[in-house]
Amino acid sequence: MGRTRRRKPKRLARKLKAIRTKLGASQPEMAKLLELKVSYTVVSGYELGTNEPDLITILRYAKLARVSTDVLIDDELNLPKR
C-alpha cells in the first residue's frame, strides 16, 4: 500500500510560540488554556519543534488565536497581525 510520508510544517513551531506570546501566557498557562493533561514541557517541545501537537491541540491553538487550522499548518500563510 503506497503510503507517502506527509510533509511536516516547517514554521509550525514559530507560529505556536507566537500565539502563546501574543496571548501573554507562560508555558504552564498555555498548557492549561490548551487543556493538556500533560506538563507544560510539552508546550516547550511544540515551540522547539521537537514534538508535534495532535489534531485536537492544533484545533485548540487555532481557536485561541482565532485563525483557521490552515494558517497554522500551511507554511505559505502567516498569522494575522492583530
C-alpha positions as CSV (number, residue, x, y, z in Angstrom):
1,M,0.0,0.0,0.0
2,G,1.8,3.1,-1.2
3,R,1.8,5.3,1.9
4,T,3.6,8.5,1.3
5,R,5.3,10.4,4.1
6,R,3.5,13.6,5.0
7,R,5.3,16.9,4.9
8,K,5.9,18.4,8.3
9,P,5.1,22.1,8.5
10,K,8.4,24.0,8.9
11,R,7.0,27.1,10.5
12,L,4.5,25.5,12.9
13,A,6.8,25.8,16.0
14,R,7.3,29.5,15.5
15,K,3.6,30.1,14.9
16,L,2.7,28.2,18.1
17,K,5.2,30.3,20.1
18,A,3.9,33.5,18.5
19,I,0.4,32.6,19.6
20,R,1.4,32.0,23.2
21,T,3.5,35.2,23.2
22,K,0.6,37.2,21.8
23,L,-1.7,35.8,24.4
24,G,0.8,36.8,27.1
25,A,0.8,33.3,28.6
26,S,3.6,31.4,30.1
27,Q,4.1,27.8,29.0
28,P,2.3,26.4,32.1
29,E,-0.6,28.8,31.4
30,M,-0.7,27.8,27.8
31,A,-0.9,24.1,28.8
32,K,-3.9,24.9,30.8
33,L,-5.5,27.0,28.0
34,L,-5.0,24.1,25.7
35,E,-6.5,21.7,28.3
36,L,-3.4,19.5,28.2
37,K,-3.3,16.7,30.7
38,V,0.5,16.6,30.5
39,S,3.0,19.0,31.8
40,Y,3.9,22.3,30.3
41,T,7.1,20.8,28.9
42,V,5.0,19.5,26.0
43,V,4.3,23.2,25.1
44,S,8.1,23.7,25.1
45,G,8.5,20.7,22.8
46,Y,5.9,22.2,20.4
47,E,7.7,25.5,20.3
48,L,11.1,24.0,19.8
49,G,9.8,21.7,17.1
50,T,10.9,18.5,18.9
51,N,7.2,17.4,19.4
52,E,4.3,17.9,17.1
53,P,0.8,18.6,18.5
54,D,-2.0,16.2,17.8
55,L,-5.1,17.4,15.8
56,I,-7.1,18.3,18.9
57,T,-4.3,20.5,20.2
58,I,-3.9,22.2,16.7
59,L,-7.6,22.9,16.8
60,R,-7.3,24.4,20.3
61,Y,-4.4,26.6,19.2
62,A,-6.4,27.8,16.2
63,K,-9.4,28.6,18.3
64,L,-7.3,30.6,20.8
65,A,-5.6,32.5,18.0
66,R,-8.9,33.0,16.1
67,V,-7.5,31.6,12.9
68,S,-8.2,28.6,10.8
69,T,-6.0,25.5,11.1
70,D,-4.8,26.2,7.6
71,V,-2.9,29.2,8.9
72,L,-1.1,27.1,11.4
73,I,-0.1,24.2,9.2
74,D,0.4,25.9,5.8
75,D,3.9,27.4,5.6
76,E,2.8,29.8,2.9
77,L,0.3,31.5,5.3
78,N,1.2,33.9,8.1
79,L,-0.5,34.6,11.4
80,P,-2.6,37.8,11.2
81,K,-1.0,40.9,12.9
82,R,-3.6,41.9,15.4
